[in-house]
Amino acid sequence: MIRIALDAAGGDRGPEEVLRAAALVAGRYDITLVGPRELVVSAARAAGVDLSPFGLTDAPEVVGMGEPPSEAIRSKPRSSLTVGLELVASGRADAFISAGNSGAVVAGALLMLGRLPGVDRPGVATHLPTYRGRIIIIDAGANADCRPHHLLQFGVMGSAYYRCTFGNPSPRVGLLNIGEEPSKGNLLARRAYQLLSASGLNFVGNVEGKDLPWDVADVVVTDGFSGNVALKTAEGVGEMLFKAIQAKINQRLRYRLGGLLLAPAFRELLSRYDYAEYGGAPLLGVRGVVVLAHGRSNARALRGAIEMAAEAVRTGVTEAVARAVEQLTVTGPGLGSRLGPDDGGIGPGL
Amino acid sequence: MIRIALDAAGGDRGPEEVLRAAALVAGRYDITLVGPRELVVSAARAAGVDLSPFGLTDAPEVVGMGEPPSEAIRSKPRSSLTVGLELVASGRADAFISAGNSGAVVAGALLMLGRLPGVDRPGVATHLPTYRGRIIIIDAGANADCRPHHLLQFGVMGSAYYRCTFGNPSPRVGLLNIGEEPSKGNLLARRAYQLLSASGLNFVGNVEGKDLPWDVADVVVTDGFSGNVALKTAEGVGEMLFKAIQAKINQRLRYRLGGLLLAPAFRELLSRYDYAEYGGAPLLGVRGVVVLAHGRSNARALRGAIEMAAEAVRTGVTEAVARAVEQLTVTGPGLGSRLGPDDGGIGPGL
């Protein structure tokens, strides 16, 4: 049975929601709750959740959502993040899931698990719902400042993840940019375009923000700043439009009647396009399975994150990412991780 | 009467749409159509638009949507862009509006009009509809690579524009970022945060993508890459959600009935939140009024862009922007445009 360490202290909705999620998968996975023991016990009582199917590892310190990541990890060695990641590092759990401070989870994973060989920057691969399916955006926020070869590595890691998860042997990789032509974009995007073109990945070129919902690529590569801006803008606009529709429906009797008839349709749409609660996002490039859940995750979203982590363990995502990055380092002199900070020496031929 | 030069050759929908827009404002503004004469005349016939109220300035060359901006401007001195901007430069028109290649419009404006004193980088100020109102995002794509002091100047220019346009004496300026805390973001955002904090602007701190639709600021400052990603993501998600709702409504008789009852409500929402056709975006920081319209603009959207340009002329936006930037250069040693490329020498006190 796959062993999952679950951060019971993380998330905006409190430990009750995490416990409810655990209850939803009890018996299917071997779940260890990680958090301040008393907090977990009293939350279980409040939520009416039976703790007996779960392990419980005490972690008395709590990392707040606004704390500076590295500082929080260093100053709180007994937080649910460090203790949970330590369970993975020591082989006592197969995966760790947290809806807590995502920067601190990333910092903790770097410190406790370390990077896979050849990986410069682990990247967060977030799932974004599209009209017909979903795309993966990597990096979604772990690396605000990136070099071109980081984006190449995100493409390689994202592809490996996509292959494992969806069985697609050659996922289409796009580069988030502000125009279609190779000459478009900032310096980072223009250089990354060259690296991706020469990479052997199934690179389909630039993808603009307006293309994101239309399934034009499977994996979209970008720096963590732009990726986070895109994801959070999608989240905000989706939320706003549903709220605007609701407000409109309440305006008149005729609209209220229409809203009543359409209620099941709206529920389906809301659940499909709720960007804030779309499962989780694996952190790719570290030695172990780590899944970040959205801070606002409810039990359903957290269950999605648990399933995602279990799937990653089952399909061997960590090993697949390691192999893909290793191959990149071998095949591409000038393409791998050995490049200097400026990607200096890349000839015009690339 | 305000004299408007209108690019008749630009835009995805062809010159007919531009002519229809001109017809909508005929008599209220002195409109000069700029484009290949024969094309304009035959389009007028096709669209059933009477050309007699308008001036027509021949510009036989056409700049395509995908052409590299600077090259297009240099190699086509008789394009509708260069000829139209020349009308403004020579004082024969008060404003120029184009739905054509926006990069080329910016390049052309830099060459033909030049920058206002002290302005390093003119910025595109795009209007984004929010739940209750609108915000201005600057820069929306003219400058893919920015320095911190460019973002400060965008804040100053965006504020001046907002003051003129909406009469708000102290618009709230936010910085697009990936977290609330001042320490969040990439190097550019972190340094820009310091400059904006010390600027005397009504700086309200970081604004995340998910906050954009919720009126948390009036002017949101960012580099052209992230700004463009945010705007186009908003556009794509909005379009996708409306399409998904439509598809859902067609699924069942009950939903179709609900859709029928809600049809007027959806029409209102679509027109309010259609990111693609929300008027135009002034280019701030050049010597003259230039408004970029979305390539997909229909006649209604183009009319919006014309009204926006006329309003900018009426309220003296160019002069207000010039004064604001001048004041910045005077008041802020270390804050103005005289800084080196790395903003070197900014002490920790900022």
Interface residues (C-beta under 8 A of the other chain):
Chain A: G66 P68 G103 T130 Y131 G141 A144 D145 L176 I178 G179 E180 E181 S183 K184 G185 N186 L187 A189 E208 G209 K210 D211 L212 P213 W214 D223 G224 F225 S226 N228 V229 A230 L231 K232 T233 A234 E235 G236 V237 G238 E239 M240 L241 F242 K243 A244 I245 K248 I249 Q251 R252 R254 Y255 L257 G258 G259 L260 L261 L262 A265 E268 L269 R272 Y273
Chain B: G66 P68 G103 T130 Y131 G141 A144 D145 L176 I178 G179 E180 E181 S183 K184 G185 N186 L187 A189 E208 G209 K210 D211 L212 P213 W214 D223 G224 F225 S226 N228 V229 A230 L231 K232 T233 A234 E235 G236 V237 G238 E239 M240 L241 F242 K243 A244 I245 K248 I249 Q251 R252 R254 Y255 L257 G258 G259 L260 L261 L262 A265 E268 L269 R272 Y273
